[in-house]
Amino acid sequence: MRARTFGRHIKEGGKNIVRNGWMTFASVSAVTVTLLVVGAFLLMIMNVNHFANSLEEDVEIRVFVELNATESDQDELRDDLNEVSEIGSLDFVPKDEGLEAFIDSLGEQGDYFEGLRDENPLNDTFVVRAEDPQQTENIAVEIEDMDHVEGVEYGRDIFEQLFSATDFIRVVGVVLVLGLLFTAVFLIANTIKLTILARKTEIQIMKLVGATNAFIRWPFFIEGLLLGTFGAIIPVSVLTFGYHRFYETMGENTGLEFFDFLPTFPLVIQTAILLLSIGAIVGVWGSLMSVRKFLRV
């Protein structure tokens, strides 16, 4: 295609937007409202998924070493643990350090347990975290059979409930986002179709006087691209500003030690790229699919 012809298509696409004022407004409004809902829900789902990941990463296995184990026995157990390929991190907590942490966690009531310092009843402990939190239970079962292990604790019941909840959150999030995206595609495409239906006579006349299908399609291609992009700009701006203000207010003050919101950047950049892409693609698709039926004269 010649540059001059391409320039003509861009010019015609822009004119069509201005010429069809109310239909252009309707199309851009449909894109704006739909993508605003999709974007807001997408930000929420991404934060909920981040929350689920944070909970999973906090799952740990506490391996209690036998009370009568020697330093050599501890080294042997450490070597056995390091051979488990699914383990992501391994830390050793001496019983004195464990007792100190226990007493400190009780605050003022910890004074009642000061006498335990003379004869510490706790076990030396290895703290294990899995590379894949979903493998925690399998790793715990394997560790239980190792030598010099008195017991393994990883909160079996809580563990099962946690991963069931996080899996449910992810599935529901994906389903809802896909449902909203499908709704967005349907609403936007059909609104754009209405703008083209109103000009079917124009398309048919161009076809009758000898214009090629490609020549007719290109201005509508450009128009759909512009409608979708313009409609996405407002949601992107609103969500970027709104989430930034929300994060400044709540991001570091959730009241939950183990949960914080995703930082504004690069989250809003990723969301902006996605929404702009959806708007542009749906705008082009809606235009081309609508024009196609009027090219058979």
C-alpha positions in Angstrom: 0.0 0.0 0.0 1.3 3.4 -0.9 2.0 6.0 1.8 -0.4 8.4 0.1 -3.2 5.9 0.1 -2.5 4.9 3.7 -2.6 8.6 4.7 -6.0 8.9 3.0 -7.3 5.9 5.0 -6.2 7.5 8.3 -7.7 10.8 7.3 -11.0 9.1 6.4 -11.1 7.1 9.6 -10.6 10.3 11.6 -13.4 12.0 9.6 -15.8 9.2 10.3 -15.3 9.6 14.0 -16.1 13.3 13.8 -18.9 12.9 11.3 -20.8 10.2 13.3 -20.7 12.2 16.6 -23.4 10.5 18.6 -22.5 6.9 17.5 -18.8 7.7 18.2 -19.8 8.9 21.7 -21.8 5.7 22.2 -19.0 3.5 21.1 -16.3 5.3 23.2 -18.7 5.3 26.2 -19.3 1.5 25.9 -15.5 0.9 25.7 -14.9 3.3 28.7 -17.5 1.9 31.1 -16.8 -1.8 30.3 -13.0 -1.5 30.5 -13.3 0.5 33.7 -15.1 -2.4 35.3 -12.7 -4.9 33.8 -9.7 -2.9 35.0 -10.9 -2.4 38.5 -11.8 -6.0 38.9 -8.4 -7.0 37.4 -6.6 -4.9 40.0 -8.5 -6.5 42.8 -7.9 -10.1 41.6 -4.2 -9.4 41.1 -4.0 -8.1 44.7 -6.0 -11.1 46.1 -3.7 -13.5 44.2 -0.7 -11.6 45.7 -2.3 -12.1 49.1 -2.7 -15.9 48.4 0.9 -16.1 47.3 2.1 -14.3 50.5 0.2 -16.8 52.7 1.6 -19.8 50.8 5.2 -18.5 51.1 4.8 -18.2 54.9 4.1 -22.0 55.1 7.0 -23.7 56.8 7.9 -27.1 58.2 9.5 -27.2 61.7 11.7 -30.3 62.1 12.4 -31.1 65.7 15.7 -32.7 66.3 15.9 -35.5 69.0 16.9 -34.1 72.4 19.8 -36.6 72.7 21.1 -35.9 69.2 24.8 -34.9 69.1 26.3 -32.2 66.9 27.4 -34.9 64.5 23.8 -36.2 64.4 22.5 -32.7 63.6 25.1 -32.3 60.7 24.0 -35.7 59.4 20.3 -34.6 59.4 21.2 -31.3 57.8 22.9 -33.2 55.0 19.8 -35.4 54.5 17.6 -32.4 54.4 19.8 -30.7 51.8 19.4 -33.7 49.5 15.6 -33.1 49.3 15.4 -31.3 45.9 12.0 -29.7 46.6 13.3 -27.7 49.6 13.8 -24.0 48.8 15.4 -22.8 52.1 16.7 -24.5 55.3 17.5 -22.6 58.5 18.7 -24.0 61.9 17.2 -22.6 65.1 19.1 -23.6 68.3 16.9 -24.4 71.3 18.3 -21.4 73.2 17.3 -19.1 70.4 13.9 -20.8 70.2 13.3 -20.3 73.9 14.3 -16.7 73.8 11.9 -16.1 70.9 9.1 -17.9 72.8 9.6 -15.8 76.0 9.7 -12.5 74.0 6.5 -13.4 72.2 4.6 -13.6 75.5 5.5 -10.0 76.5 5.2 -9.4 80.2 3.9 -12.9 80.8 7.2 -14.2 79.5 8.7 -13.4 82.9 7.0 -16.5 84.3 9.1 -18.7 82.0 12.5 -17.2 82.9 13.2 -20.4 85.0 13.3 -22.5 81.8 16.6 -20.9 80.8 18.5 -23.1 83.3 17.0 -26.3 81.9 15.7 -25.7 78.4 13.1 -28.3 77.4 12.9 -27.3 73.8 14.4 -29.1 70.8 16.9 -27.8 68.3 14.9 -27.1 65.1 15.3 -27.0 61.4 12.9 -24.6 59.6 12.2 -25.8 56.1 10.4 -24.0 53.3 9.4 -25.7 50.0 10.3 -24.2 46.6 6.7 -25.0 45.6 4.4 -24.5 48.7 2.0 -27.1 47.3 4.7 -29.8 47.9 4.9 -29.0 51.7 2.9 -32.0 52.8 5.0 -34.4 50.6 8.2 -33.0 52.0 7.0 -33.3 55.6 6.1 -36.9 55.1 9.6 -37.6 53.6 11.3 -35.8 56.5 9.4 -37.7 59.2 11.2 -40.9 58.2 14.7 -39.4 58.5 17.1 -40.4 61.4 17.4 -38.1 64.4 13.9 -36.5 63.8 11.7 -36.4 66.8 8.8 -34.8 65.1 7.6 -32.7 62.2 5.1 -29.8 62.5 3.6 -27.9 59.6 -0.1 -27.4 60.6 -1.6 -30.2 58.5 -5.3 -29.1 58.9 -4.5 -25.4 58.4 -2.3 -26.3 55.5 -5.1 -28.1 53.7 -7.6 -25.3 54.3 -5.1 -22.7 53.2 -4.3 -24.3 49.9 -7.9 -25.1 49.2 -8.8 -21.5 49.8 -6.0 -20.1 47.6 -6.8 -22.5 44.8 -10.4 -21.5 45.0 -9.5 -17.8 44.9 -7.3 -18.2 41.8 -10.0 -20.3 39.9 -12.8 -17.8 40.8 -10.5 -14.9 39.9 -9.6 -16.3 36.4 -13.3 -17.2 35.7 -14.6 -13.8 36.6 -11.9 -11.9 34.7 -12.5 -14.1 31.6 -16.3 -13.5 32.0 -15.8 -9.8 32.2 -13.5 -9.8 29.2 -16.0 -11.7 27.2 -18.8 -9.3 28.2 -16.5 -6.4 27.3 -15.8 -7.8 23.8 -19.5 -8.5 23.2 -20.7 -5.0 24.3 -17.9 -3.1 22.6 -18.1 -5.0 19.3 -21.9 -4.7 19.1 -21.8 -1.0 19.8 -19.3 -0.4 17.1 -21.4 -2.6 14.8 -24.2 -0.2 15.2 -22.1 2.7 14.0 -21.3 0.8 10.8 -24.8 -0.5 10.3 -25.9 3.2 10.1 -23.6 3.6 7.1 -24.3 0.4 5.1 -25.7 2.4 2.2 -22.4 4.3 1.9 -20.4 1.0 1.9 -22.7 -0.6 -0.7 -22.4 2.5 -3.0 -18.6 2.4 -2.7 -18.7 -1.3 -3.7 -20.9 -0.6 -6.7 -18.6 2.1 -8.1 -15.7 -0.3 -8.1 -13.9 0.2 -4.8 -12.0 -2.9 -3.6 -12.8 -4.6 -0.3 -9.5 -3.6 1.1 -10.0 0.1 0.1 -13.4 0.0 1.9 -12.1 -1.8 5.0 -9.1 0.3 5.9 -10.9 3.5 7.0 -13.2 1.4 9.2 -10.1 -0.5 10.5 -8.6 2.9 11.5 -11.9 4.1 13.0 -12.3 1.0 15.1 -8.7 1.2 16.3 -9.2 4.8 17.3 -12.5 4.2 19.0 -11.1 1.3 21.1 -8.0 3.2 22.0 -9.8 6.4 22.9 -12.3 4.5 25.0 -9.4 2.8 26.9 -7.6 6.0 27.8 -10.1 7.2 30.3 -10.2 3.9 32.3 -6.4 3.7 32.3 -6.2 7.3 33.6 -8.9 6.8 36.3 -7.5 3.5 37.5 -3.9 4.7 37.6 -4.8 7.8 39.6 -7.3 6.0 41.8 -5.0 3.0 42.6 -2.0 5.3 43.3 -4.1 7.3 45.8 -5.5 4.1 47.3 -2.0 2.6 47.7 -0.6 5.7 49.3 -3.4 5.6 51.8 -3.7 1.9 52.5 -0.8 0.1 50.9 1.4 0.1 54.0 -1.4 0.3 56.6 -3.5 -2.8 56.0 -3.3 -3.8 59.7 -2.2 -7.2 58.6 1.4 -8.0 59.1 1.5 -10.7 56.5 -0.4 -8.8 53.7 0.3 -5.7 51.8 -1.0 -4.4 48.5 0.9 -4.6 45.3 2.9 -1.4 44.6 1.5 1.0 42.0 4.3 0.4 39.6 4.6 -1.8 37.6 1.1 -3.0 38.3 -0.8 0.0 36.7 1.6 -0.1 33.7 0.8 -3.8 33.1 -3.0 -3.1 33.5 -2.8 -0.1 31.2 -1.1 -2.1 28.4 -3.7 -4.8 28.8 -6.7 -2.4 28.7 -5.3 -0.4 25.7 -4.6 -3.7 23.9 -8.1 -5.0 24.6 -9.7 -1.7 23.5 -7.7 -1.5 20.2 -8.2 -5.2 19.3 -11.9 -5.2 20.0 -12.4 -1.9 18.2 -10.7 -3.3 15.1 -12.4 -6.7 15.3 -15.9 -5.1 15.7 -15.3 -2.9 12.8 -14.0 -5.5 10.4 -16.6 -8.1 11.3 -19.4 -5.6 10.8 -18.1 -4.3 7.4 -17.7 -7.8 6.0 -21.4 -8.5 5.6 -21.9 -5.4 3.5 -19.0 -6.1 1.1 -21.1 -8.8 -0.8 -23.1 -6.7 -3.3 
